[in-house]
């Protein structure tokens, strides 16, 4: 996202294969959203708002031929800087120590390096076009790590995203205390990007908008909690809810029996760690946090993100007073949020809605033999 000095023109940049042009809006297309694909098409010095979706980090799946491939490569894998290697990475402890795990972790990290290269090209283009000093740049991701326990799951690995703001020297929008290199500890939801960028452009947010301003002199009071949810993803129906405060993370699982092993064809095909762990479990070779990950999710999970950043020690049954207080606080916060937002996740989708996704994902990614025989 690139915020210019005002808010009248909008651009969706995909020049020089920097952005994808993706518009994954998840609601009905109500018409054209952007005026052009390049800020250079706009009148000279015209204030603009541009959104640029990078292809990293992502598997190269959009030829829809993933089922035919032995391994689905990452977008840009052939040129990504090879900073990470199988020999110099340390994957999280909820994965087994195995060459495939280290190889995939290195590819993921190198994909992030590829994103860094593309961001550099965007900044360079702003500089060349004389826009660098009056353009606010916001870098963020739309989901957490593109790894087996990351994307799709409401653990921190699937929820936490980078969020970096580069102010515009000639028309600054940040507060005096928000200087270069400052790191904020406030709780931010991605919902808050909307109100914040509107504020940068001098536009009031609409009444009733849940989004809050998180930066600049007009910032709202910090959130006490951040909420997240997952329901059906592709063909996979698992309902979970999540809430954070500054330290603790509470996850509520509403789908008994569901877990990391639950079938999702995209995950089974692209994320080689998942079928590997299934195989190692069958062979009795998984131990510790990796073996625990392969069990069905409990109804409640509570993690101390300061002491346990990998979220591998569930404190929901802990007898410690502090843990029980955190559990009660976050339970109540989640229940209140569900009522206030009219959460409809408890209403099942009809089977005829899900059926086309089952077929689409089978055609796109294939179905593993173990699932086909069940």
Residue, then its C-alpha position, 0 to 999 in steps of 0.5 A: x500500500x502506498x499512500x500519497x499526499x491526498x486521497x483522490x486518485x487510486x492506482x493498482x500497481x503491477x508494473x515490471x511484474x512487481x505486483x500481481x493485480x490480485x483483487x481477492x475481495x471476498x465479496x461481490x464485485x460492485x464495480x471498478x475500484x481503481x482508476x488506473x494500474x500505474x501512478x505514472x498514468x495520473x495527472x502530474x503531482x495528483x495525490x494518489x492511493x496505490x495498493x501493490x500486492x506482491x507475489x511473495x510469499x506464495x506457491x506458484x499455483x495459479x496455473x491450476x496444474x499443481x496436481x501434476x507436479x511432484x513439488x509445487x515451487x514458490x513464485x520467483x524461486x528461481x531468482x530469490x536470494x539464497x540467503x537461507x539454506x538447509x544447513x543454516x536455518x533453525x525451523x520452529x520446534x513444532x516441526x521435526x528435525x528433518x531435511x525436508x523441513x529445513x529445505x522448505x523453511x529455507x525456501x520460505x525465508x528466501x521468498x521473504x528475501x524476494x519480497x524485500x527485493x520487490x519492495x526495494x524496486x517500488x521505493x526506487x521507482x518512487x525516488x525516480x519519479x520524484x515522489x519519495x519525499x511526499x509519499x507514505x509507504x505502508x508494508x504489511x501482509x494479509x496473513x501470517x507465515x506461509x508454512x504448514x502451521x502458519x496460514x489458515x490457522x489462528x496460531x500466532x504463526x498464522x496471524x501475526x504479520x509485518x507492519x512497517x510505516x515509512x513517513x513522508x519527509x515533506x508531508x509527515x503523517x506520524x506523531x512526533x514520538x513515532x520517529x524512524x526506528x521506533x517499534x510500537x507495542x500497541x495491539x493492532x488489527x489489520x482492520x485498523x489500516x483503513x481508518x489509519x490511511x483515511x486519517x493520513x489522507x485527512x478523511x474521517x472514517x464512516x460512522x460505525x466502522x470498527x477500524x481504529x486509527x493506530x498511528x499519527x497525532x489523531x491515533x485512537x486509544x490502543x486496543x485491549x484485544x485483537x480478535x481473529x476467526x477461521x471457518x471454512x477454508x476452501x473445502x475444509x470446514x473448521x471453526x475456530x476463534x482467537x483473541x489476544x491481549x498484550x501477553x496471552x493468546x486464547x484460541x477456542x476450537x468449535x470443531x471437535x476432532x479437527x486439527x493440523x492433520x485435517x484434510x486440506x488439499x492445497x496444504x497437502x500438496x504444496x506444504x511438504x511438511x504436512x504429509x511428511x509429518x503424517x508419514x513420520x507419525x505413522x512410523x512412530x518417529x515424531x516426538x515432543x511438540x511435533x507429535x503434539x501438533x498431530x493430535x486433535x485440537x483441544x476445545x481451548x488453548x491458552x498461550x503465554x506469548x512472552x514465555x512461549x512465542x512458538x505456542x507449544x505449551x497450552x496453559x488452559x488447564x493450568x492451576x496458576x492464578x495468573x493463567x486462570x485470570x487470563x483465561x477468564x478475561x479472554x473467554x469473556x472478551x471473545x464471547x462479548x465480541x461474538x455477540x457484538x459483531x453478530x458472529x454467524x460462524x455457528x450456522x453451518x453452510x449447506x452441503x451444496x455450497x461446499x460441494x463445488x469447492x471439494x471438486x475444485x480443490x481435487x482438480x487443482x491439487x489432487x487428493x492424497x491416496x489416504x483420503x481417497x481410500x477413506 
